[in-house]
Amino acid sequence: MDTRSSHLLKIRPVLQKAKVHADTTDDEYFQNVTLRPIIKFQNMLLIEAFKNYIGKHKNKYYELSVEKRLEYIEKSIQKDIKFRNSLKGMIIGQFTVEEYRTYIKNSSALNKRMMNMVINRLKDQMQLLESVSLVYE
């Protein structure tokens, strides 16, 4: 294993709850062994990227109800291709070369899994998306 790969694997969190069984599909295995730890590791960067996205779109997110904010998170990642590709890059950049080789074999299905995981993570952490002024008021 090259130095870059070994360093990436060393800093990646180990998730005990990421389930892998004998009957786990290849995509599910990749999701639980590679994507989940990377997305957890990149969590604060993903949150900051989404805060930046909110700011670039005139902070309209902050005027919405909780239900509409959940929709906003989902639609912004699904509909804004440039933003979605930026988020994907933050995750793919943490792949080892071997993981990348696995990823490109079925990138379409893995991208769907990846973006669903990011959407769910952002929704679960909506309180971290609050603007600093709202938090201190």
Salt bridges, closest charged atoms under 4 A:
GLU48 OE2 - LYS51 NZ 3.33
GLU71 OE1 - LYS75 NZ 3.93
GLU74 OE1 - LYS123 NZ 2.62
GLU98 OE1 - ARG101 NH1 3.83
GLU99 OE2 - ARG12 NH1 2.63
GLU130 OE2 - ARG69 NH1 2.58
